[in-house]
Amino acid sequence: MDTSASDSGYLDNKDIDNKVLETLELELFIISAIKEQVRKNNMLVAAKMKKKSAKKAQIFKEGWIVTLAIPKKMRLSVKLKRILV
């Protein structure tokens, strides 16, 4: 009588390891795709901000103390509206 569990329908360790690796690879692929989309969106937002503020841009000299206004949608509500630069 054969009492081995190989024919019992359970996955052996090799199959489990392969499934885990496939799942991890898929998750990493999805995460990297999301990161790429976020990076592209950040570039678009930066370009829009640059274009919008180009007319109002001012060049400051070294040693000047200035504040930078952070738009509400770009900061947390508990953070400062302006920061020293």
C-alpha positions as CSV (number, residue, x, y, z in Angstrom):
1,M,0.0,0.0,0.0
2,D,1.4,3.4,-1.1
3,T,0.9,6.1,1.6
4,S,2.8,8.9,-0.2
5,A,1.0,12.2,-0.5
6,S,2.2,13.0,-4.0
7,D,-1.0,11.8,-5.6
8,S,-3.3,13.4,-3.1
9,G,-4.0,16.6,-5.0
10,Y,-1.9,18.8,-2.8
11,L,0.7,21.1,-4.2
12,D,4.3,20.2,-3.3
13,N,6.8,22.8,-2.1
14,K,8.1,23.3,-5.6
15,D,4.7,24.2,-6.9
16,I,4.0,26.5,-4.0
17,D,7.3,28.3,-4.4
18,N,6.6,28.8,-8.1
19,K,3.2,30.2,-7.4
20,V,4.6,32.5,-4.8
21,L,7.3,33.7,-7.2
22,E,4.7,34.3,-9.9
23,T,2.5,36.3,-7.6
24,L,5.4,38.4,-6.3
25,E,6.6,39.1,-9.9
26,L,3.1,40.2,-10.9
27,E,2.8,42.4,-7.8
28,L,6.2,44.0,-8.6
29,F,5.2,44.6,-12.2
30,I,2.0,46.2,-11.1
31,I,3.8,48.4,-8.6
32,S,6.4,49.5,-11.1
33,A,3.7,50.3,-13.6
34,I,1.9,52.4,-11.0
35,K,5.2,54.2,-10.1
36,E,5.7,55.0,-13.8
37,Q,2.3,56.5,-14.1
38,V,2.8,58.6,-10.9
39,R,6.2,59.8,-12.2
40,K,4.7,60.8,-15.6
41,N,1.8,62.6,-13.8
42,N,4.3,64.4,-11.5
43,M,6.2,65.6,-14.6
44,L,3.0,66.9,-16.1
45,V,2.0,68.7,-12.9
46,A,5.5,70.3,-12.6
47,A,5.4,71.4,-16.3
48,K,1.9,73.0,-15.7
49,M,3.1,74.8,-12.6
50,K,6.2,76.0,-14.4
51,K,4.1,77.3,-17.3
52,K,1.6,78.9,-15.1
53,S,4.1,80.8,-12.9
54,A,6.6,81.7,-15.7
55,K,5.1,85.1,-16.1
56,K,5.3,85.9,-12.4
57,A,8.8,84.3,-11.9
58,Q,11.3,86.4,-10.0
59,I,15.0,85.8,-9.7
60,F,16.3,86.3,-6.1
61,K,19.8,87.1,-5.2
62,E,21.9,84.9,-2.9
63,G,21.5,85.8,0.7
64,W,17.9,87.1,0.4
65,I,15.3,85.6,2.7
66,V,12.2,84.6,0.8
67,T,9.1,82.5,1.5
68,L,7.7,80.0,-0.9
69,A,3.9,79.6,-1.0
70,I,2.7,76.0,-1.2
71,P,-0.6,75.5,-2.9
72,K,-3.3,73.9,-0.7
73,K,-3.7,70.9,-2.9
74,M,0.0,70.2,-2.8
75,R,0.4,70.2,1.0
76,L,-1.2,68.7,4.1
77,S,-3.7,70.8,5.9
78,V,-1.6,70.8,9.1
79,K,1.5,72.0,7.2
80,L,2.6,75.7,6.8
81,K,1.2,77.6,3.9
82,R,4.6,79.2,3.3
83,I,8.1,78.0,4.0
84,L,11.4,79.9,4.2
85,V,13.8,79.3,1.4
